[in-house]
């Protein structure tokens, strides 16, 4: 089924966002509050996770319609393995079911799938389903949907350090060559730009070991909605708030004015060049 175009009030909202300023190139979301949403509604926890899948579907579609290039979803953290085994098993089954149900639709809409995290810790059925989906969507050129599965920011940084150590030991990398860009090339997100906007649902004020290196200059938006209740209208509110902010990257407002008048992308490129020195 081709991606449905926004209509009516939703189309107007999207047009206003696109006209109103820079739409984030990369949005990352900490999807929090499934269990609390279920408890508030007198339902079992599985109901919250099931409804959360509907939120994923709506947000992926809205991001694709808006022209967002990357959407990273914190799907299952390394710490989530500590949850009761019954819940973990249920979540793994839900991931498999969601991939099977959504794969063809995502593929038809040119969505490309990537996964970051400790792939080898996932159950075989989950890993196989992910590999199949990524292979099917490998050549797609629309929205890149990144699932952070069995992921933690500290794990990512430790993995990068080990990779650099190995390359220094073999002579492929010299200590003097290590820069922020080099470190970034050893992270699991090496082919993914840093998030412009981080959204966390459920009102919690923490980043929960998510993209610790990559979020250095991301704008953070906290929504009080639990993830199963989070829909595109809440996404639009987050983007509208993002567009009102002045991203200075360590500079002062007066330095930004000439860049803002020419093109917003130049500001980001100037920042990247400054930190690379």
N, C-alpha and C positions, 0 to 999 in steps of 0.2 A: 504494500500500500504506500503510494507516494506521500511525502510529507504534506500534511494539510496546511494550507496557508491560513494565516490569522484572518479573522473576519470581524466585522462590527466593532464593538468597543475595544476588543483585544487588538485588532489591527491598528486602531487609532493610538492606543497606548504604545505599541511598538514603534510606530512612526514618530511619535513624540520623543521617545527615548533615543532613537537613531538621530533625529534632528537636534536633540538637546545637548549632545556632547559625545565624547568618546565612549563607545561601548567597550567594556573590558575584553581584551584579547583572550585572557585566560581567567576563568572563574574556578575557584576551589571551594568545596563545601564539606563541612563537618556535619554529617546528617545525624543529629542527636535528638533523642526524646521518644523513640518508638515505644519503649516500655511504659513510660509515663503517660503517653497518649492513650495507650490501651487501658491502663489502670484508671485514668480519669473517666474513661467511657465504659468502665465495668466489663472490660473484655480481657481475654488471655493475651499474654505478650505476643504470641504469634500473630494476632490480629493487627498489632501495631507494625510489625515487620511487613506483613502483607500489604497494608495500606501504604507503607513507606515505598513499596515498589511502584505504586500508582504516582506518588510524588516524583520519583525518579523519571518515570515516563513523561510526565508533564514538563519537568524542568529541562530534560534533554531536548524535547521538541521545541520549547520556547527559546532555548539557547541557539539551536540550529536556525530557527526563523530570524533571530536577531543578528546572526552572523558572528556569534562567538566562535572562536577557533578551537579553544581547548576548554574542557570541563572535567575537572578532577574530583571524584567523589570518594570520601573516606569511608570505604565500605566495611572493612573489618580490620581492626588494629591488631598488632602483636599482643597487646594486653588483653584483647577480647578472648584469647584462648583460655583465660583464667575463669571465664564464666562457666556456669553449670553445663555439664556435658550434653544434657538433653537440649539445651538452648543452642549450643554450638552446632550440634548435629542438625537441628532444625534450620539454622541459618545457612549451613552449607547446602542443604537440600533446596532451600529457597533460592539460593544463588544459581544452582543448576537449572531449576525450573524457569527462573526469570530469563536466563540466557537462551534457553530453548524457545521460550515464548516470544522473545523480542528480537532474536538474531536476524531473522529475515527482514523484518521491518526496518531495523537499523541499517542493514546492508542496502536495501532499496533506496534509502535516503542518504547514501554516501557517507554514513558515519563510520569512522575508523576506530577500532578498539585497541587500547593498550592497557597493560597491567603493570603495576609497580608493587614490589613487596617480596617477601620470602616465598617464592613460587613453590619451592620444594617442600614446604610445610603443609601445603593444601592437600586435601584428600584427592585420590586419583581421579574420581569422577568429576570433581570441580576443575582440576588442572586440565583434564582432557577436553572438557566442554569449553574452557577458556581458549585453549590452543586452537580448537576447531573454529571458534568464533573469530579469533584474531586472524587466522589464515584466510577465512572467507572475506573479511573486511579489509585485508591488508592493503589493497590498492585504492581504497576509497579516499576521496579528497575533500570531504566536507568536515563537519565537526569531529574533532578527535576526543573521544570519551575515554578518560583514564580512570581505571578502577584501582584504588589503593587497597590491596588485599593482603592480610598478614603483614601489614606495613607499620613501621614506626620511623620517625625522623632520626632518632639516635642510631637505629640499625643502619639506616641509609648512610649516615656519616661514618660509622665504623667500617662499613663495607668499602667506602671510598678510601679511607685511610689504609686499609689492608691492600687495596688495589695499587695505591701509590707506593706503598712499602715494597710490594713485589716488583714493581717497575723500577724503583730506585736500586733494588738489589741486583737486578739484571742489567742495569745501565740504560734502560729505555727512558728513564726520567731522572733528571738531576734535581737535587734539593733546591738549587737556585732558580729553577724553572717553575716552581710551584706558585701559582697565583690563584685568585678567586675563580678565574675562568677555567684553569686546569682542574681545580677541585670540583667544579661543576661538571666537568667532563667525566668524572668518576662516579657521580651520583646516578641513581636509577632514573632520574629525570633529565639526563644529559641531552635528549633530543626534544625537550619540552621547555618552553619559556617559563620563567617564574610567574606565579599568579599575580594578576593585577588586583584582584579582589578575593578575599576570603570571607565566606559566609558561614556563620555557625548558628544552628537552630537551637531552640529550647532555652535560650536566655543565659546559658552558661558562659562564663568569662575566662576561658582558657583555650589553648590550641591543642592540648591533648597529644603531644608528641607527634604532630603532623607537619611534615614539610618544614622542619626547623630551619634549615639553611635557606630554602627557597622563599620563605615568607618574610625575609628581612625588610623589604620595602613594600609589601602588600598592604592595601587598605583592608581594614577589618570591619565587618558589619555583623552585629549580633541581632538575630531575630528571636522574639519571644515565642514564636510558634514552634510547636513540636514538629519534627520532620514529617510525620504522616499528614499533618494539616498544612504543610508548606506547599504552596502552588505558585503558578507563574505570577500572580498579582504581587506576591511577596518578593519574588525575584525582581520584578520591576521596581519595587520600592528600594531594594538594595542597590540596584544599578543607578537609580535616580539619586540616591544618597552619594554614591561613588562619584557621580558626575559633578556634584557640588563641591567636592574636596579639591584642595590644591596639593598636588603631589610634588614636593620640593626636592626630594632625593638629597637632602643635606644642604641645598642652596637656599637663598633667600628669595622672597617674592619678586624683587626688582630684577633679579637675574633671569627669571622665567618669562617675563613679559614678551621680549622679542621672539622667543621660541614659541610661545603660545599663539602669537599672531601669525606665524608662518605655518606651522603644522605640529600638532601634539606629538606625533611620532618622533620628531627631532629631539624633543625633550628626553624621551626614553633612550634614544640612541646616544645622546650626549652623556647621560648618566652612566650607561654601560661602558662608554669609553673612559670615563673618569675613574671608575672603580677598577678598570683593567690595568691602569698605570701602576 
